Each structure stands twice: as structure tokens, then as C-alpha cells.
């Protein structure tokens, strides 16, 4: 019985080390001496700037019925025209009745103002509403992989992962990576960070931009981890039952 107790206690200790603790998967943790987390510097938010191959969608509003019909809008006064246009390698988009308009490098608001000025050359009361059509980010790895829509201007990493249903317990929160395209045919930027630390808020890793790819690697020791405490209890119970059966069998054979 003494040997059995030692074996059972050793098994329990081993299984306890296989559980996912708050230190491993918890968010917004305070860096301490016992929990050495990175401390990131704050960085000002930079609005997204339109890139080559982005898709632009705009809406033209005018009270001029003639121009409205020429542009293919509805026949009612105040009707709207909408379509999507790709940004070409020369940084421009081609729109009906306008020369090429340069939009690459501009924010959505700056591009909207640029289009409004261009259209007012031919339609004095023209107003324009512009948005980025390909406003998506992607997730791969140990999360609910897929492509997700950026529904607000300042979407942060926690809101983005919430759309996926959060990172799996087996995901490596210490080494989350964001693959972010860069202009001019440059290699994509790869941002790697520990999402567990509270200093991630307002850091350069905090905000998600269109075309970002979030990669969540799997931890090396995830094979040995128990995903839930109910699974942990079940594993202990079944292991102890099996061990007891084996020991009873061995004792019976050597009587």
C-alpha cells in the first residue's frame, strides 16, 4: 500500500504539471519577478494607408439627375452610385469620367476628400463616401482559422481573436506573430509578441490592419497538456483505477 501511495502521488504530481495554468494562457498579466513577461513601449495609432492591389468602393451622391443617369445610378434625385476599383501599380484607380486618381499612400478619409475634389470638377454638388473593400484580416494556426472582417477603424488584437473564438489552449501565446504586407514589393513585416502581458495595450502590436495574417503556433508541450480540469479529474480517476487493477493483478499472480 505504501508503494501504491507513492506511485499515485507521483502520478498526480505529473498530471498537475500537465494542466494549463493562468500564467500560461491568461491575458493582461502584470510582469513580476516570478512571472517575467516582456514590457512593450506605447506607440501612437497610425491609420491604415491604401496600398497597391487594395480594392476601393465609393458612393457618389448628387442632386443632378442628368449626371446621376449618366453614371448609371438609380433614376431618382439624390441617388447613389457604388462600385469597387483596384489600385493599380502606379498608385491610381480609374473611375468613370475622371482621369486616373492617385490614392495609394492615402488614408480612407484623405482618399475620400481627393475623390470629392475630382468629381466636383464635373459635378459641382458632388459628395463622396469612400471605404476600403478588402477590409479583412486572416488567422491561421491554433485558432479558428479563417478570414474575418474588420468592422471598426481601431480593431485591437483581442477583438480580432474574439471573432475567432479565442486562441486554443494549445496555442503559443508567448510567440503570436502578425505577418503584415509592406509597400513597394518589400518583404512582409513579421511582428512577434507575447500576448499575455498587459503592456501590449497601445503598443505597436495592439492594432490589427487590413491584410494582416495572425499566426498562432502550437506549443511544443501541448501533447502532454490536459485541456480542462474536468478532463484532468477524469484522467486521474481512470489512471488510478487502471494502476490499482494492474497492482491487484500482479499481487494475485505472485501469491
BAFI-3210 file (N, C-alpha, C; in Angstrom, 3 decimals, decimal comma, padded with zeros to 6 digits):
// residues 255
n [1|2|3|4|5|6|7|8|9|10|11|12|13|14|15|16|17|18|19|20|21|22|23|24|25|26|27|28|29|30|31|32|33|34|35|36|37|38|39|40|41|42|43|44|45|46|47|48|49|50|51|52|53|54|55|56|57|58|59|60|61|62|63|64|65|66|67|68|69|70|71|72|73|74|75|76|77|78|79|80|81|82|83|84|85|86|87|88|89|90|91|92|93|94|95|96|97|98|99|100|101|102|103|104|105|106|107|108|109|110|111|112|113|114|115|116|117|118|119|120|121|122|123|124|125|126|127|128|129|130|131|132|133|134|135|136|137|138|139|140|141|142|143|144|145|146|147|148|149|150|151|152|153|154|155|156|157|158|159|160|161|162|163|164|165|166|167|168|169|170|171|172|173|174|175|176|177|178|179|180|181|182|183|184|185|186|187|188|189|190|191|192|193|194|195|196|197|198|199|200|201|202|203|204|205|206|207|208|209|210|211|212|213|214|215|216|217|218|219|220|221|222|223|224|225|226|227|228|229|230|231|232|233|234|235|236|237|238|239|240|241|242|243|244|245|246|247|248|249|250|251|252|253|254|255]
n.u [000,829|002,018|003,843|002,034|000,763|002,858|003,299|000,831|000,758|002,933|001,996|-000,179|001,175|002,593|000,512|-000,639|001,255|000,731|-001,412|-003,114|-002,194|-003,114|-000,985|000,130|-001,844|-003,322|-004,538|-003,464|-001,652|000,299|003,661|005,991|008,484|008,403|007,067|008,144|007,464|007,468|007,902|006,310|006,790|004,702|002,903|001,884|-001,276|-001,471|-003,226|-004,586|-003,078|-003,831|-002,959|-001,202|-003,087|-005,155|-008,730|-011,093|-014,144|-016,725|-019,198|-021,162|-022,850|-025,358|-027,472|-027,999|-029,829|-029,300|-026,525|-026,559|-027,975|-026,232|-024,093|-025,046|-026,649|-029,528|-032,720|-033,852|-033,751|-030,907|-029,835|-027,536|-024,252|-022,318|-019,351|-016,561|-013,013|-009,782|-006,561|-004,042|-000,646|000,625|-000,344|-002,870|-006,476|-009,009|-011,762|-015,167|-015,495|-013,414|-009,952|-007,119|-006,908|-004,824|-004,471|-003,092|-001,183|-002,642|-004,888|-008,173|-009,957|-008,501|-008,337|-011,027|-011,609|-009,998|-011,245|-013,694|-013,003|-012,086|-014,432|-016,051|-015,143|-016,596|-019,155|-020,750|-022,096|-021,286|-020,867|-018,893|-018,578|-016,293|-014,727|-012,624|-012,623|-011,535|-011,339|-010,156|-008,787|-006,681|-006,548|-004,451|-003,298|-003,269|-005,984|-009,322|-009,176|-009,408|-010,905|-011,598|-013,787|-012,891|-014,505|-014,405|-012,533|-010,271|-009,413|-008,434|-005,997|-007,184|-009,933|-009,924|-009,108|-011,219|-013,257|-012,604|-013,110|-011,236|-007,810|-006,700|-006,162|-003,838|-002,393|000,462|000,880|002,974|004,415|002,976|002,385|002,257|001,820|002,524|001,818|003,981|004,675|005,748|006,758|008,303|009,605|007,241|006,415|007,171|005,753|006,383|005,185|004,364|001,316|000,263|001,056|000,193|001,178|000,915|-001,196|-001,949|000,535|002,848|001,991|-000,671|-002,881|-004,894|-004,615|-005,957|-005,441|-003,655|-002,098|-002,639|-000,740|-000,826|001,155|001,562|002,158|005,124|004,902|002,264|001,127|001,253|-000,399|-003,401|-006,530|-008,778|-009,991|-011,911|-011,344|-008,854|-009,451|-010,897|-008,899|-007,112|-008,736|-009,275|-006,659|-005,733|-007,521|-006,834|-004,157|-004,505|-005,883|-003,932|-001,904|-003,256|-003,656|-001,030|-000,249|-001,948|-001,016|001,464|000,986]
n.v [-001,201|001,178|001,584|001,816|004,203|006,006|005,802|006,699|009,343|010,388|010,163|011,917|014,338|014,529|014,789|017,161|018,987|018,991|020,550|023,444|026,489|029,727|031,435|030,508|030,747|033,010|036,403|039,900|040,037|041,091|041,979|040,406|039,559|036,822|036,153|036,648|038,718|040,290|043,849|046,191|049,141|052,061|053,016|055,328|055,235|054,474|055,403|053,250|053,082|053,266|050,704|049,408|047,211|047,057|047,177|049,549|050,991|053,198|055,788|057,895|060,898|062,978|065,714|066,177|065,079|064,376|063,799|061,798|059,786|059,362|058,242|055,823|055,416|055,049|056,277|058,222|061,444|062,410|059,916|057,081|055,986|053,138|051,199|048,924|049,303|048,464|049,270|050,306|049,355|051,821|053,370|054,454|054,730|053,940|055,764|056,347|058,935|060,426|061,408|059,199|058,678|059,295|057,284|055,531|055,288|057,112|057,826|056,474|058,626|060,730|059,864|059,880|062,647|063,469|062,248|063,555|066,201|065,783|064,874|067,108|068,771|068,197|067,810|069,976|069,782|067,425|064,769|062,465|059,203|057,031|053,814|051,115|048,146|045,561|044,933|043,083|040,620|037,764|034,542|031,952|028,715|027,645|028,497|029,536|029,180|031,374|033,979|037,266|040,059|043,446|045,397|047,901|050,982|051,099|048,291|045,996|043,484|041,703|041,956|041,053|038,342|037,490|037,295|034,953|033,102|032,904|032,021|028,658|026,526|025,135|026,816|028,891|031,458|033,047|033,618|034,957|035,794|038,374|038,798|041,241|043,014|045,059|048,132|048,680|046,247|045,109|042,728|041,102|042,474|041,001|040,691|039,780|038,748|038,628|037,839|037,756|039,689|042,737|045,073|045,108|046,579|049,395|049,263|048,734|046,347|046,112|046,910|045,833|045,564|045,970|043,165|041,889|038,929|036,716|034,568|031,703|029,680|026,225|025,122|023,437|021,534|020,839|018,376|016,942|018,205|018,759|019,719|020,726|021,083|019,265|017,239|016,688|015,647|013,410|012,011|011,463|009,823|007,611|006,749|006,070|004,032|002,159|001,675|000,570|-001,764|-003,127|-003,485|-005,041|-007,302|-008,114|-008,668|-010,767|-012,700|-013,304|-014,559]
n.w [000,000|000,713|-001,356|-003,415|-002,737|-003,044|-005,786|-006,789|-005,814|-007,180|-009,779|-009,687|-009,219|-011,606|-013,457|-012,578|-013,353|-015,981|-016,555|-017,924|-016,806|-015,384|-015,708|-018,052|-020,061|-019,529|-020,031|-020,083|-017,915|-015,089|-015,241|-013,144|-010,624|-010,320|-012,583|-015,417|-017,795|-021,031|-021,427|-023,250|-025,209|-025,464|-028,409|-030,847|-032,515|-035,930|-038,754|-041,305|-044,504|-047,888|-050,179|-053,092|-055,133|-053,319|-052,843|-053,672|-052,659|-053,452|-052,950|-054,783|-054,451|-055,639|-056,624|-059,184|-061,717|-064,380|-064,489|-062,676|-064,005|-066,156|-064,912|-064,324|-062,130|-059,931|-061,051|-059,488|-057,867|-056,019|-055,890|-055,628|-056,520|-056,754|-056,709|-057,056|-057,150|-058,248|-056,926|-058,943|-059,979|-060,427|-058,444|-058,791|-059,334|-061,708|-062,611|-063,701|-066,095|-065,091|-064,919|-064,173|-060,680|-057,996|-055,185|-053,546|-050,597|-049,234|-046,494|-045,757|-045,373|-046,489|-049,139|-049,759|-049,634|-051,748|-053,969|-053,854|-054,479|-057,098|-058,452|-058,200|-060,097|-062,323|-061,410|-059,573|-057,056|-055,989|-053,697|-051,833|-050,517|-049,209|-048,917|-047,816|-049,593|-049,296|-046,485|-044,478|-042,203|-041,643|-040,025|-038,933|-037,839|-034,377|-033,752|-034,543|-037,684|-040,503|-042,584|-041,610|-041,092|-040,681|-038,603|-037,494|-037,144|-035,368|-034,585|-032,153|-031,115|-029,308|-029,800|-032,413|-032,125|-030,595|-032,442|-033,643|-031,731|-029,800|-028,906|-029,022|-026,157|-026,537|-028,102|-028,682|-026,760|-026,125|-028,358|-030,492|-033,873|-036,301|-039,662|-041,837|-044,744|-046,817|-048,574|-052,002|-052,959|-050,990|-048,553|-046,421|-043,204|-040,099|-037,063|-033,811|-030,674|-027,122|-026,042|-023,530|-021,697|-019,999|-021,021|-023,694|-024,556|-026,454|-027,609|-030,387|-031,313|-030,887|-032,513|-035,296|-038,810|-042,190|-044,341|-042,674|-041,365|-038,852|-037,016|-035,069|-033,356|-032,309|-029,003|-027,926|-025,904|-025,874|-026,400|-024,083|-022,367|-020,415|-021,501|-019,993|-016,592|-015,840|-017,595|-016,584|-013,997|-014,781|-016,111|-014,028|-012,393|-014,088|-014,521|-011,959|-011,374|-013,324|-012,591|-010,028|-010,664|-012,155|-010,212|-008,321|-009,845|-010,302|-007,658|-007,106|-008,876|-007,831|-005,418]
ca.u [000,000|002,920|004,333|000,907|000,556|003,944|003,055|-000,347|001,153|003,818|001,138|-000,942|002,110|002,883|-000,673|-000,826|002,169|000,243|-002,584|-002,884|-002,370|-003,377|000,281|000,422|-002,849|-004,058|-004,248|-003,326|-000,936|001,305|005,019|006,511|009,746|008,136|006,423|008,894|006,823|008,058|007,242|006,366|006,595|003,487|003,112|000,683|-002,001|-001,295|-004,325|-004,187|-002,911|-004,200|-001,818|-001,426|-003,915|-006,347|-009,976|-011,792|-015,550|-017,165|-020,584|-021,270|-024,170|-025,591|-028,860|-028,070|-030,440|-028,648|-025,263|-026,890|-028,326|-025,036|-023,215|-025,650|-027,317|-030,980|-033,261|-034,359|-032,848|-030,181|-029,477|-026,155|-023,524|-021,303|-018,620|-015,250|-011,935|-008,470|-005,485|-003,044|000,761|001,028|-000,988|-004,107|-007,688|-009,712|-013,181|-015,890|-015,480|-012,314|-008,608|-006,666|-006,797|-003,852|-004,994|-002,156|-000,467|-003,595|-005,864|-009,513|-010,514|-007,769|-008,770|-012,402|-011,525|-009,397|-012,285|-014,717|-012,473|-012,042|-015,791|-016,652|-014,726|-017,638|-020,450|-020,487|-022,642|-020,927|-020,314|-018,355|-018,304|-015,340|-014,293|-011,780|-013,459|-010,862|-011,027|-010,155|-007,551|-006,755|-005,983|-004,047|-002,653|-004,083|-007,158|-010,330|-008,604|-010,357|-010,779|-012,576|-013,978|-012,550|-015,762|-014,188|-011,232|-009,219|-009,640|-007,232|-005,704|-008,136|-011,193|-009,729|-009,118|-012,563|-014,049|-012,246|-013,425|-010,038|-006,722|-006,852|-005,246|-002,558|-001,710|001,606|000,598|004,239|005,027|001,997|003,012|001,436|002,511|001,911|002,396|004,584|004,595|006,911|007,291|009,198|009,212|006,276|006,921|006,708|005,737|006,233|004,964|003,738|000,003|-000,166|001,421|-000,741|001,809|000,613|-002,196|-001,418|001,869|002,793|001,399|-002,034|-003,932|-004,937|-004,834|-006,364|-004,469|-002,816|-002,273|-002,265|-000,331|-000,717|001,831|001,210|003,242|005,818|004,489|000,796|000,715|001,194|-001,272|-004,819|-007,186|-009,717|-009,873|-012,774|-010,546|-007,782|-010,021|-011,230|-007,658|-006,607|-009,593|-009,055|-005,288|-005,656|-008,272|-006,013|-002,999|-004,966|-006,191|-002,672|-001,222|-004,009|-003,416|000,340|-000,230|-002,646|-000,168|002,622|000,568]
ca.v [000,000|002,330|001,772|002,293|005,612|006,772|005,818|007,539|010,735|010,767|010,322|013,158|015,452|014,598|015,292|018,563|019,775|018,938|021,409|024,798|027,439|031,107|032,025|030,058|031,146|034,206|037,681|041,116|039,754|042,054|041,426|040,346|038,820|035,412|035,972|037,578|038,991|041,465|045,143|046,866|050,595|052,552|053,552|056,002|054,541|055,015|054,939|052,447|053,805|052,431|050,114|048,824|045,999|047,198|047,418|050,725|051,141|054,556|056,139|059,266|061,462|064,236|066,064|066,365|063,871|064,030|063,137|060,559|058,788|059,064|057,400|054,517|055,310|054,972|057,446|059,199|062,506|062,048|058,503|056,785|055,113|052,412|050,151|048,719|049,524|048,043|050,259|049,794|049,532|053,236|054,009|055,137|053,996|054,503|055,977|056,900|060,375|061,097|060,882|058,369|059,380|058,635|057,067|054,743|056,108|057,977|057,187|056,446|059,977|061,544|059,424|060,363|064,077|063,582|061,927|064,613|067,335|065,403|064,827|068,452|069,429|067,978|067,833|070,945|069,426|066,029|064,337|061,113|058,373|056,019|052,814|050,024|046,956|044,359|045,250|041,781|040,022|036,298|033,838|030,578|028,085|027,116|029,334|029,197|029,770|031,918|035,388|037,989|041,455|044,483|046,137|049,226|051,513|050,702|046,949|045,517|042,051|040,933|041,950|040,201|036,944|037,169|036,891|033,569|032,222|032,908|031,086|027,388|026,380|024,620|027,855|029,513|032,878|033,767|033,933|035,276|036,526|039,078|038,998|042,479|043,425|046,384|048,706|048,669|044,920|044,689|041,548|041,435|042,670|039,979|041,178|038,673|039,327|037,826|038,456|037,619|040,837|043,862|046,199|045,047|047,614|050,611|049,064|048,589|045,044|046,101|047,126|044,976|046,321|045,161|042,258|041,224|037,494|036,376|033,162|031,178|028,376|025,297|024,937|022,159|020,569|020,749|016,977|016,397|019,035|018,415|020,965|021,228|020,444|018,084|016,208|016,335|014,760|012,151|011,313|010,945|008,729|006,440|006,287|005,397|002,781|001,233|001,300|-000,317|-003,050|-003,791|-003,896|-006,158|-008,458|-008,563|-009,255|-012,063|-013,661|-013,705|-015,189]
ca.w [000,000|000,737|-002,714|-004,224|-002,404|-003,670|-007,237|-007,042|-005,591|-008,293|-010,954|-009,521|-009,424|-013,040|-014,150|-012,209|-014,190|-017,360|-016,702|-018,401|-015,717|-015,791|-016,146|-019,414|-021,051|-019,110|-020,678|-019,292|-016,679|-014,648|-015,121|-011,782|-010,525|-010,534|-013,884|-016,251|-019,074|-021,685|-021,264|-024,544|-025,210|-026,121|-029,761|-031,332|-033,581|-037,280|-039,612|-042,463|-045,764|-049,032|-050,874|-054,419|-055,153|-052,479|-053,564|-053,151|-053,003|-053,130|-053,246|-055,264|-054,161|-056,337|-056,934|-060,636|-062,288|-065,636|-064,175|-061,969|-065,020|-066,949|-064,113|-064,149|-060,845|-059,990|-061,743|-058,538|-057,447|-054,805|-055,918|-055,288|-057,432|-055,984|-057,413|-056,444|-058,101|-057,759|-057,002|-059,877|-059,551|-060,469|-057,280|-059,165|-059,693|-062,859|-062,332|-064,850|-066,385|-064,409|-065,203|-063,051|-059,397|-057,124|-053,838|-052,735|-049,636|-048,530|-045,615|-046,364|-045,347|-047,470|-050,473|-049,930|-049,951|-053,081|-054,948|-053,826|-055,248|-058,517|-059,005|-058,232|-061,334|-063,328|-060,721|-058,501|-055,739|-055,710|-052,416|-051,980|-049,347|-049,678|-047,931|-048,312|-049,810|-048,779|-045,083|-043,815|-041,708|-041,666|-038,871|-039,191|-036,698|-033,289|-033,507|-035,551|-038,892|-041,469|-042,923|-040,801|-041,496|-039,709|-038,541|-036,929|-037,556|-034,436|-034,042|-031,489|-031,227|-028,511|-030,550|-033,586|-031,709|-030,107|-033,604|-033,976|-030,622|-028,957|-029,180|-028,319|-025,024|-027,037|-028,865|-028,003|-026,548|-025,935|-029,646|-031,533|-034,977|-037,296|-040,937|-042,340|-046,036|-046,919|-049,914|-052,877|-053,201|-049,916|-047,801|-045,364|-041,847|-039,157|-035,688|-032,858|-029,347|-026,069|-025,864|-022,136|-020,895|-020,110|-021,719|-025,131|-024,841|-027,075|-028,187|-031,846|-031,607|-030,362|-033,511|-036,479|-040,043|-043,340|-044,964|-041,679|-041,128|-037,484|-036,935|-033,711|-033,374|-031,236|-028,041|-028,093|-024,892|-025,853|-026,465|-022,729|-021,555|-020,293|-021,875|-018,996|-015,286|-015,833|-018,255|-015,651|-012,977|-015,440|-016,397|-012,758|-011,959|-014,931|-014,332|-010,662|-011,484|-014,099|-011,800|-008,961|-011,284|-012,515|-008,992|-007,753|-010,683|-010,036|-006,318|-007,175|-009,612|-007,016|-004,158]
c.u [000,874|003,465|003,245|000,667|001,602|003,715|001,904|000,002|002,064|003,008|000,351|-000,052|002,427|001,715|-000,932|000,057|001,711|-000,977|-002,184|-003,180|-002,660|-002,113|000,581|-000,550|-003,599|-003,609|-004,083|-002,676|000,089|002,670|005,501|007,837|009,536|007,513|007,015|008,286|007,483|007,238|007,421|006,108|005,281|003,840|001,798|000,045|-001,786|-002,444|-003,790|-004,109|-003,083|-002,951|-002,215|-002,125|-005,053|-007,558|-010,722|-013,257|-015,985|-018,620|-020,626|-022,701|-024,287|-027,077|-029,058|-028,580|-029,732|-027,350|-025,507|-027,215|-027,094|-024,105|-023,829|-026,343|-028,801|-031,501|-033,777|-033,306|-032,177|-029,763|-027,975|-025,542|-022,424|-020,657|-017,289|-014,175|-010,603|-007,461|-004,365|-001,615|001,262|000,332|-002,325|-005,274|-008,335|-011,198|-013,865|-015,797|-014,355|-010,984|-008,171|-006,436|-005,841|-004,421|-004,042|-001,345|-001,354|-004,416|-007,215|-010,118|-009,817|-008,170|-010,186|-012,420|-010,972|-010,434|-013,356|-014,270|-012,474|-013,436|-016,417|-016,154|-015,796|-019,046|-020,308|-020,988|-022,252|-020,421|-019,914|-018,176|-017,448|-014,979|-013,395|-012,625|-012,842|-010,411|-011,100|-008,786|-007,758|-006,088|-005,650|-003,380|-003,652|-005,133|-008,166|-009,940|-009,700|-010,049|-011,920|-012,602|-013,604|-013,713|-015,610|-012,780|-010,109|-009,546|-008,341|-007,123|-006,706|-009,499|-011,092|-009,805|-010,474|-013,479|-013,788|-012,663|-012,238|-009,016|-006,992|-005,843|-003,866|-001,781|-000,618|001,379|001,868|004,823|003,955|002,708|001,947|002,289|001,809|002,581|002,992|004,557|005,867|007,537|008,268|008,691|008,226|006,976|006,341|006,870|005,494|006,144|004,309|002,416|-000,461|000,092|000,460|-000,136|001,578|-000,393|-001,499|000,037|001,734|002,182|-000,117|-003,119|-003,760|-005,304|-005,310|-005,177|-003,502|-003,127|-001,759|-001,960|-000,126|-000,097|001,332|002,403|003,835|005,328|002,978|000,308|000,499|000,227|-002,708|-005,615|-008,104|-009,518|-010,782|-012,063|-009,408|-008,271|-010,336|-009,977|-007,058|-007,389|-009,329|-007,651|-005,139|-006,380|-007,473|-004,818|-003,376|-005,255|-004,921|-001,961|-001,937|-003,757|-002,023|000,413|-000,875|-001,751|000,993|002,239|001,104]
c.v [001,267|002,634|002,331|003,777|006,491|006,902|006,751|009,019|011,241|011,018|011,608|014,372|015,637|015,201|016,760|019,471|019,821|019,812|022,780|025,774|028,829|031,772|031,676|030,647|032,429|035,461|038,793|040,861|040,851|041,384|041,501|039,600|037,338|035,109|036,990|037,693|040,217|042,719|045,917|048,367|050,949|053,126|054,162|055,216|055,254|054,514|054,182|053,322|052,828|051,980|049,657|047,476|046,006|047,452|048,557|050,676|052,545|054,741|057,615|059,754|062,810|064,453|066,279|065,078|063,430|063,267|061,808|059,448|058,393|058,115|056,045|054,333|055,076|056,260|058,506|060,255|062,093|060,592|058,331|055,833|054,424|051,358|049,986|048,787|049,146|049,161|049,655|050,032|050,969|054,063|054,657|054,158|054,704|054,563|056,579|058,423|061,137|060,574|060,012|059,195|058,604|058,523|056,261|055,667|057,044|057,161|057,185|057,843|060,878|061,162|059,900|061,842|064,293|063,298|063,009|065,811|067,014|065,418|066,213|069,283|069,282|067,986|068,737|070,528|067,996|065,845|062,870|060,470|057,199|055,068|051,797|048,768|045,713|044,577|043,979|041,498|038,509|035,723|032,418|030,016|027,600|028,128|028,927|029,881|030,260|033,368|036,144|039,462|042,396|045,472|047,539|049,680|051,007|049,348|046,454|043,998|041,205|040,858|041,040|038,729|036,528|036,736|035,432|032,585|032,031|031,865|029,795|027,320|025,899|025,651|028,534|031,017|033,704|034,244|034,081|036,078|037,178|039,291|040,157|042,898|044,825|046,841|048,465|047,319|044,441|043,408|041,949|041,618|041,586|040,516|039,995|039,246|038,313|038,500|038,429|038,877|042,005|045,063|046,152|046,128|048,886|050,486|048,930|047,254|045,018|046,143|046,222|045,821|045,394|044,388|041,621|039,727|037,209|034,883|032,762|029,789|027,512|025,133|023,538|021,097|020,372|019,307|016,407|017,170|018,510|019,694|021,550|020,490|019,231|016,921|015,742|015,352|013,397|011,323|010,710|009,710|007,460|005,872|005,522|004,051|001,731|000,741|000,320|-001,714|-003,831|-004,302|-005,074|-007,445|-009,048|-009,251|-010,630|-013,124|-014,156|-014,240|-016,604]
c.w [000,000|-000,647|-003,620|-003,984|-003,070|-005,171|-007,575|-006,882|-006,709|-009,557|-010,882|-009,766|-010,901|-013,807|-013,830|-013,058|-015,636|-017,591|-017,247|-017,267|-016,274|-016,301|-017,602|-020,428|-020,700|-019,836|-019,639|-017,931|-016,380|-014,614|-013,668|-011,796|-010,800|-011,879|-014,852|-017,641|-019,716|-021,413|-022,571|-024,394|-025,893|-027,489|-030,240|-032,474|-034,912|-038,153|-040,823|-043,711|-046,928|-049,779|-052,273|-054,254|-054,134|-053,369|-052,868|-053,589|-052,594|-053,521|-053,612|-055,072|-054,869|-056,561|-058,432|-061,281|-063,569|-065,382|-063,460|-062,957|-065,842|-066,205|-063,806|-062,826|-061,035|-060,594|-060,790|-058,213|-056,140|-054,784|-055,776|-056,310|-056,627|-056,863|-056,723|-057,526|-057,464|-057,903|-057,840|-059,377|-059,610|-059,393|-057,582|-059,314|-060,877|-062,548|-063,552|-064,911|-065,687|-064,916|-064,018|-061,786|-058,494|-055,711|-052,956|-051,841|-048,850|-047,536|-046,315|-046,426|-046,360|-048,883|-050,762|-050,307|-051,357|-054,168|-054,999|-054,654|-056,739|-059,143|-059,083|-059,401|-062,410|-062,720|-059,496|-057,124|-055,310|-054,280|-052,554|-050,604|-049,823|-048,542|-048,614|-048,412|-049,186|-047,329|-044,246|-043,203|-041,682|-040,425|-039,297|-037,934|-035,666|-032,823|-034,578|-036,858|-039,843|-041,772|-042,259|-041,192|-040,359|-039,658|-037,936|-037,278|-036,662|-033,814|-033,416|-031,559|-030,447|-029,207|-031,770|-033,197|-031,149|-031,251|-033,967|-032,894|-029,699|-029,414|-028,406|-027,169|-025,459|-027,841|-028,040|-027,894|-026,354|-027,254|-030,733|-032,626|-035,853|-038,534|-041,635|-043,649|-045,963|-048,371|-050,713|-053,108|-052,147|-049,262|-046,705|-044,019|-040,945|-037,742|-034,763|-031,448|-028,418|-025,718|-024,412|-021,309|-021,084|-020,840|-023,227|-025,525|-025,319|-027,524|-029,707|-032,272|-031,361|-031,444|-034,729|-037,696|-041,166|-043,940|-043,969|-041,645|-039,717|-037,431|-035,482|-033,786|-032,218|-030,304|-028,176|-027,109|-024,845|-025,872|-025,063|-021,831|-021,550|-020,529|-020,814|-017,676|-015,165|-016,519|-017,371|-014,593|-013,573|-015,704|-015,125|-012,330|-012,751|-014,743|-013,015|-010,707|-012,243|-013,296|-010,687|-009,498|-011,606|-011,270|-008,316|-008,536|-010,418|-008,667|-006,319|-007,849|-008,756|-005,632|-004,080]
res [x|x|x|x|x|x|x|x|x|x|x|x|x|x|x|x|x|x|x|x|x|x|x|x|x|x|x|x|x|x|x|x|x|x|x|x|x|x|x|x|x|x|x|x|x|x|x|x|x|x|x|x|x|x|x|x|x|x|x|x|x|x|x|x|x|x|x|x|x|x|x|x|x|x|x|x|x|x|x|x|x|x|x|x|x|x|x|x|x|x|x|x|x|x|x|x|x|x|x|x|x|x|x|x|x|x|x|x|x|x|x|x|x|x|x|x|x|x|x|x|x|x|x|x|x|x|x|x|x|x|x|x|x|x|x|x|x|x|x|x|x|x|x|x|x|x|x|x|x|x|x|x|x|x|x|x|x|x|x|x|x|x|x|x|x|x|x|x|x|x|x|x|x|x|x|x|x|x|x|x|x|x|x|x|x|x|x|x|x|x|x|x|x|x|x|x|x|x|x|x|x|x|x|x|x|x|x|x|x|x|x|x|x|x|x|x|x|x|x|x|x|x|x|x|x|x|x|x|x|x|x|x|x|x|x|x|x|x|x|x|x|x|x|x|x|x|x|x|x|x|x|x|x|x|x]
***
